[in-house]
């Protein structure tokens, strides 16, 4: 596919599909393919993926609401209620909890600094 045929929604759907199927191997392959295709150097890639995921989420809500003979607002309200209940469990997920993710990043940065310090002291 040529660059002018690329859509962020395609990449978002790849990510979403592997996440929904809970296929970690495929998720890893998809993320590696993004890196190999130099998507990690595209400043618009992450915003494009986010917008693509929003596009797909809106479409999923439209299709589900239609299949359930509900309006989207009612389905969204029901989803928000279910999310509020599940939110307590999500707080334990270190990839979703902002505080826990920052703590992990701080630990990683401390380790890197410690390694750099030890290299610098060896050079003296």
MARVEX-146651 format. One record per residue (C-alpha): residue number from 1; residue in one letter; x negated, y negated, z negated. Coordinates in steps of 0.25 Angstrom, whole numbers. Each point is the difference from the previous one (the first is absolute). Example, Ala and Ser with C-alpha at 12.3 -4.5 7.8 and 13.67 -1.06 7.14 Angstrom:
2
+-----+------+-------+-------+-------+
|  nr | rest |    c1 |    c2 |    c3 |
+-----+------+-------+-------+-------+
|   1 |    a |   -49 |    18 |   -31 |
|   2 |    s |    -6 |   -14 |     2 |
+-----+------+-------+-------+-------+
end
This chain:
124
+-----+------+-------+-------+-------+
|  nr | rest |    c1 |    c2 |    c3 |
+-----+------+-------+-------+-------+
|   1 |    x |     0 |     0 |     0 |
|   2 |    x |    -6 |   -14 |     4 |
|   3 |    x |    -1 |   -11 |   -10 |
|   4 |    x |    12 |    -7 |     5 |
|   5 |    x |     8 |    12 |    -2 |
|   6 |    x |    -4 |     1 |   -15 |
|   7 |    x |    11 |    -2 |   -11 |
|   8 |    x |    -3 |    -1 |   -15 |
|   9 |    x |    13 |     7 |    -1 |
|  10 |    x |    -6 |    12 |     6 |
|  11 |    x |   -11 |     0 |   -10 |
|  12 |    x |    10 |    -2 |   -11 |
|  13 |    x |     8 |    11 |     4 |
|  14 |    x |   -12 |     9 |     0 |
|  15 |    x |    -3 |    -4 |   -14 |
|  16 |    x |    15 |     1 |    -4 |
|  17 |    x |     2 |    14 |     6 |
|  18 |    x |   -13 |     6 |    -7 |
|  19 |    x |     4 |    -6 |   -13 |
|  20 |    x |    15 |     5 |     1 |
|  21 |    x |    -5 |    14 |     3 |
|  22 |    x |   -10 |    -1 |   -11 |
|  23 |    x |   -11 |     5 |     9 |
|  24 |    x |   -13 |    -5 |    -6 |
|  25 |    x |    -8 |     6 |    11 |
|  26 |    x |     7 |    -7 |    11 |
|  27 |    x |     0 |   -13 |    -8 |
|  28 |    x |   -15 |     1 |    -1 |
|  29 |    x |    -1 |     3 |    15 |
|  30 |    x |     9 |   -12 |     3 |
|  31 |    x |    -8 |   -10 |    -9 |
|  32 |    x |   -13 |     6 |     6 |
|  33 |    x |     5 |    -3 |    14 |
|  34 |    x |     3 |   -14 |    -4 |
|  35 |    x |   -14 |    -2 |    -5 |
|  36 |    x |    -6 |     7 |    13 |
|  37 |    x |     8 |    -9 |     9 |
|  38 |    x |    -5 |   -12 |    -7 |
|  39 |    x |    13 |    -4 |    -6 |
|  40 |    x |    -7 |    -3 |   -13 |
|  41 |    x |    -6 |   -12 |     7 |
|  42 |    x |    13 |    -6 |     5 |
|  43 |    x |     5 |   -11 |    -9 |
|  44 |    x |    14 |     2 |     4 |
|  45 |    x |     0 |    15 |    -2 |
|  46 |    x |     5 |     0 |   -14 |
|  47 |    x |    10 |   -11 |     1 |
|  48 |    x |     5 |     7 |    13 |
|  49 |    x |     1 |    13 |    -7 |
|  50 |    x |     8 |    -6 |   -11 |
|  51 |    x |     9 |    -7 |    10 |
|  52 |    x |     1 |    14 |     8 |
|  53 |    x |     4 |     7 |   -13 |
|  54 |    x |    11 |   -11 |    -3 |
|  55 |    x |     5 |     2 |    14 |
|  56 |    x |     1 |    15 |    -2 |
|  57 |    x |     6 |    -1 |   -14 |
|  58 |    x |    11 |    -9 |     5 |
|  59 |    x |     3 |    10 |    11 |
|  60 |    x |     1 |    11 |   -10 |
|  61 |    x |    10 |    -8 |    -8 |
|  62 |    x |     8 |    -3 |    12 |
|  63 |    x |     0 |    15 |     5 |
|  64 |    x |     3 |     5 |   -14 |
|  65 |    x |    11 |   -10 |    -3 |
|  66 |    x |     7 |     3 |    13 |
|  67 |    x |    -1 |    15 |    -3 |
|  68 |    x |     6 |    -2 |   -14 |
|  69 |    x |    10 |   -10 |     6 |
|  70 |    x |    -5 |   -11 |   -10 |
|  71 |    x |    -5 |   -14 |     3 |
|  72 |    x |   -15 |    -2 |    -1 |
|  73 |    x |     2 |    -9 |   -12 |
|  74 |    x |     7 |    11 |    -8 |
|  75 |    x |   -10 |    10 |     3 |
|  76 |    x |   -11 |   -10 |    -4 |
|  77 |    x |     7 |    -3 |   -13 |
|  78 |    x |     0 |    15 |    -3 |
|  79 |    x |   -14 |     2 |     4 |
|  80 |    x |    -4 |   -12 |    -9 |
|  81 |    x |     7 |     7 |   -12 |
|  82 |    x |    -7 |    13 |     3 |
|  83 |    x |   -13 |    -7 |     1 |
|  84 |    x |     2 |    -7 |   -13 |
|  85 |    x |     1 |    14 |    -6 |
|  86 |    x |   -12 |     6 |     7 |
|  87 |    x |    -8 |   -13 |    -3 |
|  88 |    x |    -4 |     5 |   -14 |
|  89 |    x |    -7 |    13 |     6 |
|  90 |    x |    -7 |    -9 |    11 |
|  91 |    x |    -7 |    -8 |   -11 |
|  92 |    x |    -8 |    13 |    -3 |
|  93 |    x |    -5 |     0 |    15 |
|  94 |    x |   -14 |    -6 |     0 |
|  95 |    x |     1 |    -4 |    15 |
|  96 |    x |    13 |    -7 |    -2 |
|  97 |    x |    -2 |    -7 |   -14 |
|  98 |    x |    -7 |   -13 |     2 |
|  99 |    x |    -6 |     0 |   -13 |
| 100 |    x |    -6 |    14 |     1 |
| 101 |    x |    -5 |    -2 |    14 |
| 102 |    x |    -7 |   -12 |    -5 |
| 103 |    x |    -6 |     7 |   -11 |
| 104 |    x |    -5 |    11 |     9 |
| 105 |    x |    -6 |   -10 |    10 |
| 106 |    x |    -7 |    -7 |   -12 |
| 107 |    x |    -6 |    13 |    -4 |
| 108 |    x |    -5 |     3 |    14 |
| 109 |    x |    -6 |   -14 |     1 |
| 110 |    x |    -7 |     2 |   -14 |
| 111 |    x |    -6 |    13 |     5 |
| 112 |    x |    -5 |    -7 |    13 |
| 113 |    x |    -6 |   -11 |    -8 |
| 114 |    x |    -6 |    10 |   -10 |
| 115 |    x |    -6 |     8 |    12 |
| 116 |    x |    -5 |   -14 |     6 |
| 117 |    x |    -6 |    -4 |   -13 |
| 118 |    x |    -7 |    14 |    -1 |
| 119 |    x |    -6 |    -2 |    14 |
| 120 |    x |    -4 |   -14 |    -3 |
| 121 |    x |    -7 |     4 |   -13 |
| 122 |    x |    -8 |    12 |     8 |
| 123 |    x |    -5 |   -10 |    10 |
| 124 |    x |    -6 |    -9 |   -11 |
+-----+------+-------+-------+-------+
end
